[in-house]
Amino acid sequence: MIAALLVATLTGCMNNPLQAPSTAAIVAPASVKLAWGDSYNGLNDGLGAVILGDFYVYDTVTDMPLENIKVEVTSNSSGTYIVPPEALKRAAYPEIPEGYSLNDCVDDNGNFDSSVYEWCAWVYDTVTGEYYEITGDYADNDSSGQSYRPNYMLGTTDGSGLLRVYVYVDYLFPDGESFANSQIVGSIGHDSSYFEVGPGTGN
């Protein structure tokens, strides 16, 4: 889903995270293909895609999920950012009027525009059934002219062995007639796994 960069705050915490045991393994979520084009590919333009997925950590001997395991997540692209938990907040979602859908959130050129209707400017988590906003200050330039574009996050798994990761795709680097994939890597030290975010076929 192409989305505008929006508004927010939420705090996350870690309670004495554990180093993964030698029998642990990590599995990345599935790779994601985006409907992407030049109109979305401006750096720090406030337009991009919000992707979310869960890294899964489990014990290869017992086949059970591992809770409270430290996971390092990195992005290999300076145009694809790891959204920190404190940049998110759960929010009440404005109801979509009857007969409308997210397909109505486009401008005259067919590009996604979060300002068309109030309810266009939200991110939906299909797993938890919750809606999120992402702060508009997140990628704004500071007084030195630099923008906040983190490519690293340290998190811990929950009781199901999952670490939820939110990724903001602002810019995909050109690669011939298309765009290059970005890799998001999760590591537990002795094992790592990654998923890719890139352009869909024909874009």
Buried (B, 14 or more C-beta within 10 A) or exposed (E): EBBBBBBBEBEEEEEEBBEBEEEBBBBBBEBBBBEBEEBBBEEBBBBBBBBBBBBBBBBEEEEEBBBBBBBBBBBBBEBBBBBBBBBBBEBEBEEBEEEEEBEEBBEEEEEBBBEEBEBBBBBBBEEEEBBBBBBBEBBEEEEEEEBBBBBEBEBBBBEEBBBBBBBBBBBBEEEEEBBBBBBBBBBBBEBBBBBBBBBEEEE
